[in-house]
């Protein structure tokens, strides 16, 4: 079975928008910006094309390719499997991190930490890579972040 978010789309949760998931499946990391004022309009809750810019009021977005680099904004360790993500039970414990892209105040994206969390701290620089969709990720591509 081929895995893709379109074939395995989850309903009833905050969505980052089809453009985001499509770009990850294509191997590129894209985030949305306002076409009116160039403000980052990325937010996992508002990544869909109907999001209105709070800065200038524009409804128009552009999806731009971004280097998957940033700094750790926050992180959390998962020590037990949860019902909604039992596909990841063999990876427990694992660390999910929120990464701030493009410097202080930039958009934030979540993903999983690759490797040891020994040097993990808020503000640590990270570089991301895209892991293709799989059964463990419920058919969605995953961002994996490594400390640099």
Secondary structure as GFF3:
##gff-version 3
##sequence-region A 1 148
A	DSSP	alpha_helix	18	25	.	.	.	ID=ss1
A	DSSP	beta_strand	30	34	.	.	.	ID=ss2
A	DSSP	beta_strand	61	65	.	.	.	ID=ss3
A	DSSP	beta_strand	69	78	.	.	.	ID=ss4
A	DSSP	three_ten_helix	83	91	.	.	.	ID=ss5
A	DSSP	beta_strand	94	101	.	.	.	ID=ss6
A	DSSP	beta_strand	108	113	.	.	.	ID=ss7
A	DSSP	beta_strand	125	131	.	.	.	ID=ss8
A	DSSP	beta_strand	142	147	.	.	.	ID=ss9
###
